[in-house]
Amino acid sequence: MKIMLKLQALETGETSFREFEDEEATIAFLRERPRFTDVLGVVFEGLSREQNDRLKAAMRPLDAEELAAEAKLEEAREKEAEARRVAREKEDEQARLARRESLKTLDPDRPMDVRYHYSGSITPVDPDDTRELSAEVREAILAWVAERNEWVESRGQIVGEAKLTVFPGALKKGADRVQHGSFVPVTGPAKS
């Protein structure tokens, strides 16, 4: 059975593959593993546990210079990953700023999704939606919540959280301030 190993050059980080005719040839290679060549693993996973153990036991351990090269390679990888993470964060922030700016050009009277919490907080679902909620809008939301509290009161519950779609600005004739919503009831405070 042929065995393929995945190798890595410790000085450059480049990976390669090398195929061997059988376990014996693979073990011979592992014992004499070329310097600055690390074995990342077996590509073909059809080996028995015993065969895998024999291959691992046969591999010449990395010497001090090879370990230093491996550490240097890992450090370079970590720096590269960190640089990618920072670049991704910058791109995300720029996209968010661009989106926030584009929201300012939209109709201020468009519907707005808000989240109500039983603590009394009412916040936009979209953190970039900076439109203010007027006292009239807040009153309409609290009235909607109060009506749902009546529905669940007999079970000893209150509205714990709710997501509502509201019109924050001018209303069209005959339109309701709260368009629709959904809520999650929670156990209410004990009555004294």
C-alpha positions as CSV (number, residue, x, y, z in Angstrom):
1,M,0.0,0.0,0.0
2,K,1.4,3.4,-1.0
3,I,1.8,6.1,1.6
4,M,1.8,9.8,0.9
5,L,3.3,12.3,3.3
6,K,2.7,16.0,3.5
7,L,6.0,17.8,4.0
8,Q,6.9,21.3,4.9
9,A,10.2,23.2,4.3
10,L,11.0,24.8,7.6
11,E,12.9,27.6,6.1
12,T,10.3,28.8,3.6
13,G,7.0,27.3,4.9
14,E,6.3,25.7,1.5
15,T,4.4,22.4,1.5
16,S,4.9,19.5,-0.7
17,F,3.9,15.8,-1.0
18,R,6.0,12.7,-1.4
19,E,4.7,9.2,-2.1
20,F,6.4,6.0,-0.9
21,E,5.8,2.5,-2.2
22,D,5.1,1.0,1.3
23,E,5.4,1.4,5.0
24,E,9.1,0.2,5.0
25,A,10.1,2.8,2.5
26,T,8.2,5.5,4.5
27,I,9.9,4.5,7.8
28,A,13.3,4.6,6.1
29,F,12.6,8.2,4.9
30,L,11.3,9.2,8.3
31,R,14.5,7.9,10.1
32,E,16.7,9.9,7.6
33,R,14.3,12.8,7.2
34,P,16.2,15.6,5.4
35,R,17.2,18.6,7.6
36,F,14.7,21.5,7.7
37,T,12.0,19.3,6.3
38,D,9.1,18.7,8.7
39,V,6.5,16.0,8.2
40,L,3.0,17.4,8.7
41,G,1.2,14.1,8.4
42,V,0.0,11.3,6.2
43,V,-2.3,12.3,3.4
44,F,-3.9,8.9,2.9
45,E,-5.7,8.1,6.1
46,G,-6.2,4.4,5.4
47,L,-3.5,3.4,7.9
48,S,-4.2,1.3,11.0
49,R,-3.5,2.8,14.4
50,E,-0.5,0.5,14.7
51,Q,0.9,1.6,11.3
52,N,0.5,5.3,12.2
53,D,2.2,4.7,15.6
54,R,5.2,3.0,13.9
55,L,5.5,5.9,11.4
56,K,5.4,8.5,14.3
57,A,8.0,6.5,16.3
58,A,10.3,6.2,13.3
59,M,10.5,10.0,12.6
60,R,13.8,11.6,13.5
61,P,13.0,14.4,16.0
62,L,13.7,18.0,15.0
63,D,17.1,19.3,16.2
64,A,17.6,22.7,17.9
65,E,18.1,24.6,14.6
66,E,15.1,23.0,13.0
67,L,13.0,23.8,16.1
68,A,14.2,27.5,15.9
69,A,13.2,27.5,12.2
70,E,9.8,26.1,13.0
71,A,9.3,28.7,15.8
72,K,10.3,31.5,13.3
73,L,7.8,30.1,10.7
74,E,5.0,30.0,13.3
75,E,5.8,33.6,14.4
76,A,5.6,34.7,10.8
77,R,2.3,32.9,10.4
78,E,0.9,34.6,13.5
79,K,2.0,38.0,12.3
80,E,0.4,37.4,8.9
81,A,-2.8,36.2,10.5
82,E,-2.9,39.3,12.8
83,A,-2.2,41.6,9.8
84,R,-5.1,40.0,8.0
85,R,-7.4,40.3,11.0
86,V,-6.5,44.0,11.4
87,A,-7.1,44.6,7.6
88,R,-10.4,42.8,7.8
89,E,-11.5,45.0,10.8
90,K,-10.6,48.1,8.9
91,E,-12.6,47.0,5.9
92,D,-15.6,46.1,8.1
93,E,-15.4,49.5,9.9
94,Q,-15.2,51.4,6.5
95,A,-18.1,49.4,5.2
96,R,-20.1,50.2,8.4
97,L,-19.3,53.9,8.1
98,A,-20.3,53.9,4.5
99,R,-23.5,52.1,5.4
100,R,-24.2,54.6,8.2
101,E,-23.7,57.5,5.8
102,S,-26.0,55.9,3.2
103,L,-28.7,55.5,5.9
104,K,-28.7,59.3,6.4
105,T,-29.9,59.7,2.8
106,L,-32.9,57.4,3.1
107,D,-36.4,58.6,3.9
108,P,-36.5,59.5,7.6
109,D,-40.1,58.4,7.8
110,R,-39.4,54.8,6.6
111,P,-40.3,52.0,9.0
112,M,-37.9,51.2,11.8
113,D,-37.3,47.9,13.6
114,V,-36.9,48.4,17.4
115,R,-36.4,46.0,20.3
116,Y,-38.3,46.4,23.6
117,H,-37.0,44.9,26.8
118,Y,-39.0,44.5,30.0
119,S,-36.5,46.8,31.8
120,G,-38.0,49.6,29.7
121,S,-35.3,50.0,27.1
122,I,-36.4,50.6,23.5
123,T,-33.5,50.5,21.0
124,P,-33.1,50.2,17.3
125,V,-32.4,46.7,16.0
126,D,-29.9,48.2,13.6
127,P,-27.3,50.0,15.7
128,D,-26.5,52.2,12.7
129,D,-30.0,53.6,12.5
130,T,-29.5,56.8,14.4
131,R,-33.1,58.2,14.1
132,E,-34.5,59.4,17.4
133,L,-37.7,57.9,18.7
134,S,-40.2,60.6,19.7
135,A,-42.2,60.5,22.9
136,E,-45.3,59.7,20.7
137,V,-43.5,56.7,19.2
138,R,-42.4,55.5,22.6
139,E,-46.0,55.8,24.0
140,A,-47.3,53.8,21.0
141,I,-44.7,51.0,21.7
142,L,-45.6,51.0,25.4
143,A,-49.3,50.8,24.6
144,W,-48.6,47.9,22.3
145,V,-46.7,46.1,25.0
146,A,-49.3,46.9,27.7
147,E,-52.0,45.3,25.4
148,R,-49.9,42.1,25.1
149,N,-49.2,42.1,28.9
150,E,-53.0,41.9,29.3
151,W,-53.0,38.8,27.1
152,V,-50.5,36.9,29.2
153,E,-51.3,38.3,32.6
154,S,-53.6,35.4,33.5
155,R,-50.6,33.0,33.2
156,G,-48.5,35.2,35.5
157,Q,-46.4,36.5,32.6
158,I,-45.3,39.8,31.0
159,V,-43.7,40.8,27.7
160,G,-40.0,40.1,28.3
161,E,-38.8,41.1,24.9
162,A,-40.4,42.3,21.7
163,K,-39.4,43.2,18.2
164,L,-41.6,45.8,16.6
165,T,-41.7,47.7,13.3
166,V,-42.8,51.3,13.8
167,F,-43.2,54.4,11.8
168,P,-40.9,56.9,13.6
169,G,-41.8,60.0,11.6
170,A,-44.9,61.3,9.8
171,L,-47.8,58.9,9.6
172,K,-49.8,58.3,6.4
173,K,-53.5,58.8,6.9
174,G,-55.1,55.8,8.7
175,A,-51.7,54.1,9.4
176,D,-50.8,52.8,12.8
177,R,-47.6,53.9,14.5
178,V,-46.8,50.2,15.3
179,Q,-47.0,48.2,12.1
180,H,-46.4,44.7,13.6
181,G,-44.4,43.0,16.2
182,S,-43.6,39.7,18.0
183,F,-42.9,39.1,21.6
184,V,-41.5,36.6,24.1
185,P,-43.4,36.4,27.4
186,V,-41.5,35.7,30.6
187,T,-42.6,35.1,34.2
188,G,-43.9,38.3,35.7
189,P,-42.9,39.8,39.0
190,A,-44.8,38.3,42.0
191,K,-47.9,40.3,42.9
192,S,-48.0,41.6,46.5
